[in-house]
Amino acid sequence: MSEGLRAQKKHETRKTISDVATRLFIRDGFEDVTIAEIAAEARVAKMTVTNHFPRKEDLVFDIRADFTAWPSSLIHDSVFHDTRELYFEALDAQHALVGFSGKGFARMIEQSPVLTNALHELHREREANLSSLLTGRHPGEGLRPVLAAAHLTTLLRVLFDDVFARTIADQPKEAIVDAVWPVAEQAFDQLEPAFGGY
């Protein structure tokens, strides 16, 4: 088997396992579903599940790498202005990176302390990545780059939580975009005088 086919098969297996796990978690609750049940339903060995997803919560947050790297991995010029632009692009696209999901998925996370903590961890990793980028670009400025990263990622987290809450309340995605957009604009406007130079 070629490297390309092997990588494709690995990706397909990973996606199948994640999809099966998410369906079972939503149906039966995160805490009540075992790795063995996921493996059986996905028709793979239990070890295959744990090789792809070392922690059970990783099955839910299979976009972990994208989530924690966003937006720092996509920033080219101004961290503040690029983050703002990327946020509104993701909001308009109703992307998972800014909180969009299905109601069942959002409720599952809300009802599980393990998943809630894992989501907080993702937000902290995102902040650490942005902080690293800013301190690298602005050496010798003390805590200011760290504070800028903290403020920007706190803004992203609060807006994410609002999208999540509205999803749980069963608001249509288009209505969520319409409600969050002006609040997000105002929030970015408030931060710009302090951190727009980053």
C-alpha positions in Angstrom: 0.0 0.0 0.0 1.4 3.4 -1.0 2.0 6.1 1.6 -0.9 8.2 0.2 -3.3 5.3 0.4 -2.1 4.5 3.9 -2.6 8.1 5.1 -6.0 8.2 3.5 -7.1 5.0 5.2 -5.8 6.2 8.5 -7.8 9.5 8.1 -10.9 7.6 7.2 -10.6 5.2 10.2 -10.0 8.2 12.5 -13.1 10.0 11.1 -15.3 6.9 11.4 -14.2 6.3 15.0 -14.9 10.0 15.9 -18.3 10.0 14.1 -19.4 6.8 15.8 -18.2 8.0 19.2 -19.9 11.4 18.9 -23.2 9.7 17.9 -23.0 7.3 20.9 -22.0 10.1 23.3 -25.0 12.3 22.2 -27.4 9.3 22.5 -26.2 7.8 25.7 -24.1 10.5 27.4 -20.3 10.9 27.4 -19.7 9.2 30.8 -21.9 6.2 30.0 -20.2 5.1 26.7 -17.1 2.9 26.9 -14.1 2.7 24.6 -15.0 -0.9 24.0 -18.5 0.0 22.9 -17.1 2.6 20.5 -14.6 0.1 19.1 -17.3 -2.5 18.6 -19.7 0.0 16.9 -16.9 1.3 14.6 -15.7 -2.3 13.9 -12.2 -1.7 15.0 -10.0 -3.0 17.8 -10.1 -1.1 21.1 -6.4 -0.4 20.7 -7.1 1.3 17.3 -9.4 3.7 19.1 -6.8 4.5 21.8 -4.0 4.8 19.2 -6.0 7.5 17.3 -7.5 9.1 20.5 -5.3 8.7 23.6 -7.9 10.3 25.9 -11.7 9.7 25.7 -12.4 13.4 25.4 -10.2 13.6 22.3 -13.0 11.6 20.5 -15.2 14.6 21.0 -12.7 17.3 20.2 -11.1 15.8 17.1 -10.5 19.3 15.8 -8.2 20.1 18.8 -5.1 20.9 16.6 -7.1 23.3 14.4 -8.9 24.9 17.4 -5.8 25.6 19.4 -3.7 26.8 16.4 -6.5 29.2 15.3 -6.1 32.1 14.7 -2.4 32.3 15.4 -1.4 29.9 12.6 -3.3 32.1 10.0 -2.0 35.5 11.1 0.2 37.3 8.6 0.4 41.0 9.5 -1.5 42.6 12.4 -2.4 40.0 15.1 -5.3 42.2 16.2 -6.7 43.0 12.8 -6.1 39.6 11.3 -7.8 37.9 14.3 -10.8 40.2 13.9 -11.0 39.5 10.2 -10.7 35.7 10.8 -13.3 35.8 13.5 -16.0 37.4 11.3 -15.1 35.0 8.4 -15.6 32.0 10.7 -18.8 33.5 12.2 -20.2 34.1 8.7 -19.3 30.5 7.8 -20.9 29.2 11.0 -17.7 27.4 11.8 -17.0 25.0 14.7 -14.0 27.1 15.7 -16.3 29.9 16.9 -18.8 27.6 18.6 -21.2 26.3 15.9 -22.3 22.7 16.3 -25.5 20.8 16.6 -27.8 21.2 19.7 -27.2 17.6 20.8 -23.4 18.0 20.6 -23.4 21.3 22.5 -25.8 19.9 25.2 -23.5 16.8 25.6 -20.5 19.1 26.4 -22.6 21.2 28.7 -23.7 18.2 30.7 -20.3 16.6 31.1 -17.7 18.1 33.5 -15.0 16.2 31.8 -15.9 17.7 28.4 -16.4 21.2 29.8 -12.9 21.0 31.4 -11.5 19.7 28.1 -13.1 22.7 26.2 -11.5 25.1 28.7 -8.2 23.4 28.1 -8.6 24.1 24.4 -9.2 27.8 25.0 -6.1 27.9 27.3 -4.0 26.3 24.6 -5.3 28.8 22.0 -4.3 31.6 24.3 -0.8 30.1 24.9 -0.3 29.9 21.1 -1.3 33.4 20.5 0.8 34.6 23.4 3.8 32.8 22.1 3.3 34.5 18.7 2.9 37.9 20.2 5.9 37.7 22.5 8.0 36.5 19.7 7.0 39.4 17.5 7.3 42.0 20.3 10.3 41.0 22.5 11.2 43.2 25.4 7.7 44.6 25.9 7.1 42.7 29.1 3.6 41.6 29.8 1.9 43.7 27.2 2.0 41.0 24.4 0.8 38.4 26.9 -2.0 40.7 28.0 -3.0 41.4 24.4 -3.2 37.6 23.7 -5.2 37.1 26.9 -7.7 39.8 26.0 -8.1 38.6 22.4 -8.6 35.0 23.4 -10.9 35.9 26.2 -13.0 37.8 23.7 -13.0 34.7 21.4 -14.0 32.5 24.3 -16.8 34.7 25.5 -18.2 34.9 21.9 -17.8 31.1 21.5 -19.7 30.5 24.8 -22.5 32.8 23.6 -22.8 30.8 20.3 -22.8 27.6 22.3 -25.5 28.8 24.6 -27.7 30.0 21.7 -27.2 26.6 20.1 -28.4 24.8 23.2 -31.4 27.2 23.2 -32.2 25.8 19.7 -31.8 29.2 17.9 -31.3 28.8 14.2 -27.7 29.3 13.0 -28.5 32.3 10.9 -30.2 34.0 13.9 -27.1 33.3 16.0 -24.9 35.0 13.4 -27.3 38.0 13.3 -27.3 38.3 17.1 -23.6 37.8 17.7 -22.2 39.9 14.9 -22.9 43.4 16.3 -21.8 42.3 19.8 -18.6 41.0 18.4 -18.0 44.2 16.4 -18.5 46.3 19.6 -16.2 44.0 21.6 -13.4 44.3 19.0 -13.9 48.0 18.8 -13.4 48.3 22.6 -10.1 46.4 22.5 -8.7 48.2 19.5 -7.4 51.3 21.3 -5.4 49.2 23.7 -4.2 46.4 21.4 -4.9 47.4 17.8 -1.1 48.0 17.4 -0.3 44.4 17.8 
